[in-house]
């Protein structure tokens, strides 16, 4: 296909920062997520496949929009535990994004992260860790070392290392993520509580109960803390069967009830404007 004078291929335009995800794909993504959250995969999957087919016909397979659609479909498959299909789609999306956006684009980091999360959910932590580290390197280079998205990647990397028993690295990653969130977003940001919860859980796995207790007390609301303390105080001096003091056990249960922790998949489409300083803008 010949290009008219002054026009650019999708690859060149994307690498020069001219690519943004079209509004129609954002709308489609939100619709698919709504169907998936309702368990209506018989609607969500065909919708994705039809959109993917249309994009490939209009733009060709090696186009950033196709990579975005592959990401969306992969996450739907992941929610259905169709891990092989999801892995294949994400690897395809990664190839396209590397070709069209360059190897150090935030969208590449987002796809690497989603692949790492997928491998982590399958228990393939050694395969997931290098993908997560590469995503971290890209985000540090493009966004800066103190960007909230860097903290998000550090959280994921810490969780993957924790499942391999690499607790020295785990503590370093969580503490760095916590510092970023606190300095950039403030002490009351929800990400601060989530990271403290993850760090407390890492302390528990190492038998560092005092450090875990201090963190749990910091993140729980006064009401939850009062209830947990009341339950734990009755038998505080008695250790549980797994060696955890009862107060720590109660605090941990309250934190879990608050829905804290877990691997973080890219919440939207996995392409963020480089200049953004607000987390959660993965679009």
N, C-alpha and C positions, 0 to 999 in steps of 0.2 A: 504494500500500500504506500503510495507516495504522499508526502506531506507538502502542504502548500507553503509558500514562503512565509517564514516567521512563525510557523506552527511548531509544536513540540509533541513528541511521543508522550504517552502517559508516564513512561519510566523517567524521562528527563524532567518533566514538569513536577513529578512527585519528589524527585531527589532535590529539586530546587525549592522545595517547600510550598509548591503550588497546589498540593492535593489536600482536599478536605472531604470528609465523608459526606455524601449528599444527604439532604434532609429526609428523602424518601427511605433511605436505609436506616436512619435513626428511628423513624416512625415504624418501619417494619420490625426492627429489633424489639421495640417496646411491645408491639403486638404479639410477637413470638414469645417473648418472656411472659406475657400475661397468659397466653394459652398454656405454656409449659408449667407455670405455677399452679394452674388448675388441673394439671395432669392430662390436658387435651393434646397429647402428642400426635394423635391422628390428624389434627388440624395443623399443628405447628410444623411438623416435618415436611409435609407436602408444600406448605407455604414457602418454606426455606428453599426446597428443591426447585420449585417453579421460578422463584426469584433468581436463584443461581443460574438456572438454564437461560433465563432471559438476559442476564448480565453477560454470560459467556457468548451469546449470540450477538449482542450489540457491541461489546467492548473487547472480546477475546478473553482467553483464559488468564493470560498474564497481565491482569489489570488490578490495581489496588482495591477497587470495589468488589471484585471477585474474592480477593483475600478476606475482606471484611465479611462477606456472606459466608465463606467457609468457616470463619471463626464462630459466627452465630450458630450455624448448623452443628458445629463440633460441640458447642456447649450444651445444645439440646440433647445430642447423643450422649454426652457425658452424664447428664441428669437421668438418662435412661439406663445407665451402666453399660452402654455400648462403647467400651473403651477402645477397642481396636479401630472402629469406624471413626471415633473422635480423634484418635492419634493420627490416623492417615490424613484427615482433613486439616488438622493443625500443622502437620509437617508440610502439606501442600501450601497452606496459607503462608507459612514461614518462608518458603522458597520464593513465592511471589513477592512478598514484602521486601525481602532482601534484594531481589532483582530490581524492583521498581522504586523503593524508598531508600535503599542503601542499608548497609549492615549495622549502622549506628543510629537508627531512627527509633523514636519511642514506640512506634507500632510494632517494630521487630521485638523490642523488649517485652511488650504486652503479650505477643504470641509465645515467646519463650517462657514467660511466666505461666501462661495457661497450660503449656505443655508440661512444665514442671509440676503444676498442681495436679494434672491428670496422672502423671507418673507417681506422684506422692499418694494419690488416692488408691492406686493399685499396689502400693507397698514397694515400688521401685525407687527407693530413696537415692541410691547411688547414681541412677540415671537422671533423676530429677535435679540433684544438687548442682552439677555443672551448668545446666540450663538456667537455673535460678541465679547462679553467680554471673553468668554472661549478661543476663537481664539487668542485674545490679550494676555491672560495669558500664553498660550503655546509659542507664539512667543517671549515674554519677557524672559521666562525661557530658551528657546533653543538658541535664537539668541542674547540675551542681550537687555537691556532696551532702547538702543540708536540705534538700527538697523533700516534702512529705511523701512523694512517690518513692523516693529512695528508702524512707523508713518503712513503707509498705513492703518493699522488696526484702528488706532486712528481716522483717517479721516472718515472711515465708521461708527465707533461707534458714532462719533459726529453727523453725518448726521441722524442716527437713533434716537438719543436723541433729535435732533432739531425738528424732526417731532412729538415729544411728548411734546415739550415746555420746555425741561429741559436745559435752556440756560446757567445756571451756569456751568453745566458739559460740555456743548457744547464748551464754550470758553476755558475751561481747556484742553480739548482734542485737539482742533485745535492749541492752543498755544504750547502745548507740541510737536505735530506733526511738526509744523513749526520750532521749535527749532532743532529737529532732522535733518530735511531736510537741514536746513541752515548750521549746523555744520558738517554734514557728507557729503553732496553733494555740498555745496556751494550756494551762494545767487542766482545764475543764473540758477539753475536747474529748469526744468518745474514744478516739484512737489511743489516748493516753491510758484510759482504763483498760482497754483491750490488751495493750502491750504489757501493762503491769500484771494483768491476769495471766498472760502467757509466761512471763518471767516467774511469777509465783508458782506456776505449775512446774516449771523447770527446777525451781528450788525444791519442790516437794519430791520430785523424782530422785533428787540427790540426798534427801533426808535433811535438807536445810530448813527445818520447820519454822524457826524464829524469823528468818528472812521472808518466808512465804506468808506467815501470819501478819507481818507488818504491811506487806503489799495488799493483802486482802482487806485489811482494815482501811487502807487508803481508798480503795476503789468502790467499796460498798456504800450504799446510802445509809443514813443514820438509822432508818427503820430496819433495813435488812441486817445491819450490823448488830442492832439490839437483839433481834430475834436469834441470830446465829450465836452471839455471845451467851445469851440465856441458855441455849441448848448445850453449848460447850462447857459452860461454867459448872454445870451440875456434876460433871465427871472430868473436870479439866486435867487432873493429875493422872488419870488413867489413859494409857495409850491404846489405840485401836489394834486390831489384829495385824494390820500391815505396818504398825509402828507409828502411825500418824496420831498426834494428840487430837483429842476430840474437838477442841476449839478450832483447830486448823481444818479438820474434816467438815465442821459446820460452815466455816467461812468459805471453803472451797465449794460446797454445795450451793451456797447462796450466790456465789459468783457464776457458777454454771447456770443457775436459774435465770440469771440476768442476760444470758445469751452471749457471753464473752468468749473470744478465742476462735481458732480455726484458720485453715489456709484461705488466702484471699485471692479469688479469681478476679480478672478484670471485670468490673461491674457493667461496663457498657460495651463498646465495640473495640476497644483496645487501640485507639489512636488519639493521642492527646496533643494539643497545641503546646509547642515547646516553651512558650513564654508563660504558660499558666503556672501559678504558684498555689493553686487550691487543689487539694486532693479530692478524688472522686470525680474529676473531670475527664476520666478516660473515655474519650468519645471518638 
